[in-house]
């Protein structure tokens, strides 16, 4: 994983949580977690690329915020992989 080697597990996990749980934008994640500039036009690509490595796209933004704790809730495989990564 390219970005795991670049940023480490904690930062990558923080990016995943910020997007999947907090529903932050790519730009906000890039500014707050990656400590990189993220201009209004064209910012957030580094955060987006980290998420794309897990197969996470815009449709999953905030998906775990909406999760109501129901153990029968079925997530797409990319979300399950992200959850496992965060919890490992």
C-alpha positions as CSV (number, residue, x, y, z in Angstrom):
1,X,0.0,0.0,0.0
2,X,1.6,3.1,-1.2
3,X,0.1,5.5,1.3
4,X,0.6,3.3,4.3
5,X,4.3,3.4,3.6
6,X,4.2,7.2,3.1
7,X,2.0,8.2,6.1
8,X,1.9,5.2,8.5
9,X,-1.1,3.3,9.9
10,X,-2.3,5.9,12.3
11,X,-2.6,8.7,9.7
12,X,-4.2,6.4,7.2
13,X,-6.7,5.2,9.9
14,X,-7.4,8.8,10.8
15,X,-8.2,9.6,7.1
16,X,-10.6,6.6,6.9
17,X,-12.3,7.6,10.1
18,X,-12.6,11.3,9.1
19,X,-14.3,10.3,5.8
20,X,-16.4,7.3,6.8
21,X,-17.5,8.4,10.3
22,X,-17.2,12.2,10.4
23,X,-18.1,12.7,6.8
24,X,-15.4,15.3,6.2
25,X,-14.5,16.5,2.7
26,X,-11.3,15.5,1.0
27,X,-10.0,19.0,1.4
28,X,-10.7,19.2,5.2
29,X,-9.0,15.8,5.7
30,X,-6.0,16.9,3.7
31,X,-5.7,20.1,5.8
32,X,-6.5,18.7,9.2
33,X,-4.9,15.3,9.1
34,X,-2.3,15.4,6.4
35,X,-1.3,18.9,7.2
36,X,-1.2,19.9,3.6
37,X,-2.6,22.8,1.7
38,X,-5.9,22.1,0.1
39,X,-7.0,25.0,-2.2
40,X,-10.7,25.4,-2.9
41,X,-10.1,24.5,-6.5
42,X,-8.2,21.2,-6.9
43,X,-7.5,20.5,-3.2
44,X,-7.9,17.2,-1.4
45,X,-6.4,14.9,-4.0
46,X,-4.0,13.3,-1.6
47,X,-6.8,12.4,0.8
48,X,-8.9,11.1,-2.1
49,X,-6.1,8.9,-3.3
50,X,-5.7,7.3,0.1
51,X,-9.4,6.6,0.2
52,X,-9.3,5.2,-3.4
53,X,-6.6,2.7,-2.4
54,X,-9.3,1.1,-0.3
55,X,-11.9,1.4,-3.0
56,X,-13.8,4.1,-1.1
57,X,-15.6,6.7,-3.3
58,X,-18.0,9.6,-2.7
59,X,-21.0,7.4,-2.1
60,X,-19.5,6.1,1.2
61,X,-18.9,9.5,2.7
62,X,-20.2,9.4,6.3
63,X,-21.6,5.9,5.9
64,X,-20.5,4.9,9.4
65,X,-22.1,8.0,10.9
66,X,-25.4,6.8,9.6
67,X,-24.8,3.3,10.9
68,X,-27.2,2.7,13.7
69,X,-25.3,-0.1,15.4
70,X,-27.5,-2.9,13.9
71,X,-25.2,-5.9,13.5
72,X,-27.3,-7.1,10.6
73,X,-26.2,-4.0,8.6
74,X,-24.3,-5.2,5.6
75,X,-21.5,-3.0,4.2
76,X,-19.7,-3.3,0.9
77,X,-16.5,-5.2,1.0
78,X,-14.3,-2.0,0.8
79,X,-16.0,-0.6,3.9
80,X,-15.5,-3.9,5.8
81,X,-11.8,-3.8,4.8
82,X,-11.5,-0.2,6.0
83,X,-13.1,-1.1,9.3
84,X,-10.8,-4.1,9.8
85,X,-7.8,-1.9,8.9
86,X,-8.9,0.8,11.5
87,X,-9.4,-1.9,14.2
88,X,-6.2,-3.8,13.6
